[in-house]
Amino acid sequence: MAENDWIYVTDESDLSDGKMMPVYPLGVHVLLAKVDDLIYALSGKCVHMACPLYTGTLEGNILTCPCHDWRYNIKTGEFLDATELRLETYQMKSENGKLFIMLTKGEIIVKKVSMYTLSTCPWCRKQKSSFKTTIYHLTTLTTNLADEKTQSMIMNELDANGANGFPFVKIDKNVVHGYNPERYTALLDL
């Protein structure tokens, strides 16, 4: 990844004024907040105990952590009671209704994620859609639409891992059988 690479995170229409949403570009937990039609991007975890800030409250430019009421200025990331503490802030840009973020190299967490699905599986479609909004690099194979050689390879891998259903997800060296969003979240450190 080049130093000046912008990473797509979501469509601008997905974020309403006065609202927040989490995004996970390249595995980094980022909070987007929109106030007065300006979009801010900052670390998605409180500096106190890493609570997820997207479940907190946003009043004007003040973000309040849901766990212990720590308050931050979303423009600067500063903790209001001790300005030497702050959330990481990120550059944002909008192009053609798409939002992009700039990360620094030290923050990037690259995890190899592969997913085998079936075209008729509603849980596969749901998880695939979720991964598309949180994971930058994702390899998916739709088993029943693949060629015979690829189907055989997938079925052998499922058998070797004791899997009996779809979706079948590999995150680095970890395997998850079936739809299990809590396990995916834990393995991806989201």
C-alpha positions in Angstrom: 0.0 0.0 0.0 1.4 3.4 -1.0 1.7 6.2 1.5 -1.0 8.2 -0.2 -3.6 5.4 -0.9 -7.2 6.4 -0.2 -9.4 3.5 0.9 -13.1 3.3 0.1 -15.2 2.9 3.3 -18.8 3.5 2.4 -21.2 5.6 0.3 -21.8 9.1 1.6 -25.6 8.4 1.5 -25.1 5.7 4.2 -24.3 8.3 6.8 -27.0 10.8 7.9 -26.3 14.1 9.5 -26.0 13.8 13.3 -25.3 10.0 13.0 -22.3 7.8 13.5 -21.3 4.4 11.9 -18.3 2.1 12.3 -16.2 1.1 9.3 -13.2 -1.3 9.2 -10.8 -0.3 6.4 -8.1 -2.9 6.2 -9.1 -4.1 9.7 -8.7 -0.8 11.4 -11.7 0.1 13.7 -12.8 3.6 12.5 -15.8 5.7 13.6 -17.4 8.0 11.0 -19.5 10.9 12.3 -21.4 13.4 10.3 -22.2 16.8 11.8 -23.5 19.8 9.9 -22.8 17.9 6.6 -19.1 17.5 7.5 -17.8 14.0 8.0 -15.1 13.1 10.6 -13.2 9.9 10.9 -11.6 8.9 14.2 -10.6 5.8 16.1 -13.6 3.6 16.8 -12.3 2.6 20.3 -12.3 4.7 23.5 -8.7 5.4 24.8 -9.9 4.5 28.3 -11.0 0.8 27.9 -11.4 0.4 24.1 -15.2 0.4 24.2 -16.8 0.7 20.8 -17.7 4.4 20.3 -20.3 3.9 17.6 -22.7 2.8 20.4 -22.1 6.0 22.2 -24.0 9.3 21.8 -23.2 12.3 19.5 -24.4 15.7 20.5 -23.1 18.4 18.2 -19.3 17.9 18.0 -19.2 15.9 21.3 -19.0 12.2 21.3 -19.7 10.4 24.6 -18.4 6.9 25.2 -21.1 4.4 26.1 -19.1 2.7 28.8 -17.8 5.4 31.2 -19.1 8.7 29.7 -15.7 9.8 28.4 -16.3 12.8 26.1 -14.4 13.6 22.9 -14.4 16.4 20.4 -14.9 14.7 17.1 -13.1 17.4 15.1 -9.8 17.0 17.0 -10.2 13.6 18.8 -9.3 15.3 22.1 -10.6 13.9 25.4 -12.4 16.9 26.9 -11.2 16.3 30.5 -7.5 15.9 29.6 -6.6 17.2 26.2 -3.3 15.3 26.2 -5.4 12.2 25.6 -6.9 11.9 22.2 -8.4 9.6 19.6 -6.6 9.1 16.4 -8.1 11.2 13.6 -8.0 10.4 9.9 -8.2 12.3 6.6 -11.4 11.8 4.7 -12.5 12.7 1.2 -15.6 12.3 -0.9 -15.6 11.6 -4.6 -18.8 10.9 -6.6 -20.8 10.1 -3.5 -18.1 7.7 -2.1 -16.2 8.2 1.1 -12.5 7.4 1.3 -10.1 7.4 4.2 -6.3 7.7 4.5 -4.6 5.4 7.0 -1.0 5.4 8.1 1.1 2.3 7.6 1.4 1.5 11.3 -2.3 1.1 11.8 -3.0 -1.4 9.0 -4.0 -4.9 10.0 -4.0 -7.3 7.1 -5.8 -10.5 7.7 -6.4 -13.1 5.0 -10.1 -13.9 4.8 -11.5 -16.6 2.5 -15.2 -17.6 2.3 -16.9 -20.5 0.5 -20.6 -20.1 -0.1 -23.6 -21.5 -1.9 -25.6 -19.3 -4.2 -28.9 -20.5 -2.6 -27.7 -19.9 1.1 -29.3 -16.8 2.7 -26.8 -16.9 5.5 -23.9 -16.9 3.0 -25.4 -13.8 1.2 -25.9 -12.1 4.6 -22.3 -12.7 5.7 -20.8 -11.9 2.3 -22.6 -8.5 2.3 -21.4 -7.8 5.9 -17.8 -8.7 5.0 -17.9 -6.3 2.0 -18.5 -3.4 4.3 -15.8 -4.4 6.8 -13.0 -6.1 5.0 -10.9 -4.6 2.2 -9.4 -7.9 0.9 -11.8 -10.8 0.8 -11.7 -13.9 -1.4 -15.1 -15.7 -2.0 -15.9 -18.7 -3.9 -19.5 -19.8 -4.7 -19.2 -23.5 -4.5 -22.2 -24.6 -6.5 -21.2 -22.2 -9.4 -17.5 -23.2 -9.5 -16.0 -25.6 -11.9 -15.7 -29.3 -10.9 -12.1 -29.1 -9.9 -12.7 -26.1 -7.7 -15.8 -27.7 -6.1 -13.7 -30.8 -5.3 -11.0 -28.7 -3.7 -13.6 -26.8 -1.6 -15.3 -30.0 -0.5 -11.9 -31.6 0.5 -11.1 -28.5 2.6 -14.5 -28.6 4.3 -14.0 -32.4 5.0 -10.5 -31.8 6.3 -11.8 -29.2 8.8 -14.9 -31.2 9.9 -17.2 -28.6 8.3 -20.8 -29.7 7.4 -22.3 -26.4 6.2 -22.0 -23.0 4.6 -20.7 -20.4 4.8 -17.2 -21.7 5.5 -14.9 -18.9 6.5 -11.1 -18.9 7.0 -9.6 -15.9 8.8 -5.9 -16.3 8.7 -5.5 -19.9 10.0 -8.8 -20.0 11.9 -11.8 -21.8 10.5 -15.5 -20.9 11.2 -18.2 -23.3 10.0 -21.7 -21.8 9.4 -23.0 -18.3 10.1 -21.3 -17.0 13.3 -20.9 -13.2 13.3 -19.7 -13.1 16.9 -16.8 -15.4 16.0 -15.9 -13.5 12.9 -15.9 -10.2 14.9 -13.6 -11.8 17.5 -11.2 -13.2 14.9 -11.0 -9.9 13.0 -10.5 -7.8 16.2 -13.5 -5.6 15.3 
